[in-house]
């Protein structure tokens, strides 16, 4: 009965997660990128709004998402997308390879103390879907933004490995190449995290 940050990926039917939240009587704010022509983008936005969610555009989305959480709404984000570091992305490992993804879930958690839940909608053989929660990360004092982002991506990776046929592989996940500085920073973060593990 409190706002949460639900993160998912391009697996199964991700639109159903937001619809389920709405059907449970809660508000949800989601992000959508422009796709194709302005007309196509508006058609997609209209379709998503018809499912009961509030849609904000990716550019400048952080403040509307933060406001939504502060006003009691849930937030839904697809985090397995390339986000350039100069646009708020940070380098993590996904299937062993470096990829820059959004740190928005971790930043939103740091600001609001809302839990992060990793979920997806699994297709069943009879044509229905089952929404499954695969990991939960409650807020902790001094939350490590990079570490929490890596936690989310690692939970998604574990799910993809268990259900690879449900993963949308046509998305260009690894199209960005990190610089030597990026790789050094990623290695330093990984080393620091390993040192903190019991």
N, C-alpha and C positions, 0 to 999 in steps of 0.2 A: 504493500500500500504506500509505496514511495516511488518517486521517479527513478528510472534506471537508464543506463546507456547500453542499448543492445547493439552489439556489433555482429556483422555477418559477412558473407562473401558470396561470390558468384557460384553458388551451388544450389541445386534444387530449384525451388521457386521462392526467391528471396522476398518478393512482394507480399507473400502470404504472412510473413512475420508481422509486418506493420498492420495488416488487416486484422490479424488475431488480437493484437493489442487494442485496436479500436473496438472490436466485438466484445472485448472484456470490459468495455465502458471507460477506457482511458484515452487520453489524447496522446498523439505521437507526432513528433516533428522529424522529418527525414530530409536528406540532401539529394539533389539530382543535378547531374552535369548536363550541359547543352549537348544534344545529340543531333547531328545532321543539320538540317535547315531550321530556322526559327519556328516554322510551322510544325515541324516534326517534334521539336522540343516542347512546344506548347501543347500538342496533342498528348504527349507522354505525361506532362505535368497534370493535365486535366484528368487523364485516366487514373493517375496515382491519387489525386485528390478525391476522386469518386470512391476510392476504397476507404476513405475516412482519415487520411493523414494530411498533415500540413506539410507542404513542400517548400523548401528554400533552395535557392540556387547555390551551387558550390562556391562561387566567388563571394567572399564576405559572409560565409555561412556561420562562422564561429559565434558571433554575437546573438543572432536569432536562436541558435541551438542553446546557448547559455541562458538566454531569457526564457526559453521554453522549459528548461529544467527548473529554473528558479520559480516558475509559475505552476509547477506541478506536472508538467507533461513529460512523457518519456522521449528519448531520442533514439533514432535508428540510423545506423551508419554501415555502409559497405566499406570495409577497410583493406580489401585485397586489390587496391588500385594504386597505380603509380602516381605519387604526388611529389613534384620536384621540391628539393630542399628549400629553394627560394620562395616556395609557396606553402611552406609549413610541413613538408615531409621530412622524415628522418630515416636513416639507413638502418635496416634490420636484416635478419637472415630469414629467407623463405625457401624451403627445400635446399638449404645449404648455400644459396646464392644471395648476394646482397641486392636488396630492392628498397627504394624509398617509398614509404607509405605515410599516411596521415597520422600525426600524433594527437589529433583532436580528441579522441576518446579519453586519453590519459590527461590531457590538459583540462577537459571538462570535469573529469573526476576530481582533479586537484582543486578546482574552483568550487565545486558543489558538494563534494563528498558522496556523490551518487555511486552506487555499485556499477561495475561493468559486467555485462552478461554476454557471453558468446553463444550464438544460437544459429540454427539453420532449419529449413523446412525440407524434410526427407520425403521423396516420392515413394509411395507404396504401390504394390502390384495391382491393387484394385482401382487405381486412378486417384486415390486420395493422397493427402500429404500429412505427415506428422511433424509438428514443430518440436524440435529437441534443443534443450539447453545443454551445452557441452562443457562449459566452464563459467565460473563466477569469480570475479576479483573485487572484493570489498575495498573500500577506501582505507588506506593506512596513512598515518601521519608521515609527512615527508616522502610521499610517493615518488618513485623514480620514473620520470616520464619515458625515458628510453626503455627501461626494463618492463614497464607496464605495456608499452606498445609491442615489444617483443613477445610478451606473454600472450597477447591477443593473437598475434600472427602465428605463434607456435600452436595455439589451440586450434586455429583454423587449419593449419597444416596437418595436424593429427587427424582431423575430421576428413580432410581430402584424401589422406592416405588410406583411411578405412572405406571410403566411398568414392573412388576415383572416377567412376563412370558418371557421377552426378556433377562433376566439376566442369565449368565452362572454360575450356582450354583455349578458345580463340582470342581471349583477351591477352594483350602483349605485356605480360607481367614483368619480363626481364629486359625491357627495351632500353633502360638507362644503364650506363656504365659508370661506376663510381670512380672518382679520382683517387690518386694515391693518398691524399689527405683524408678523404672520406673513409677509405679502407683502414687507415691507421686509427682514425677516431672510433670506428666500429670495433676494431680489434681491442682497443683500450677499454671500451665499455664492456665488451664481453669478458675480458680479463678481470676487470673490477667486479663484475657480477659473480664470476666463478669464485673469487676470493671471499665473497660474502656468503656463499652457500655453506651450510653446516657440513 
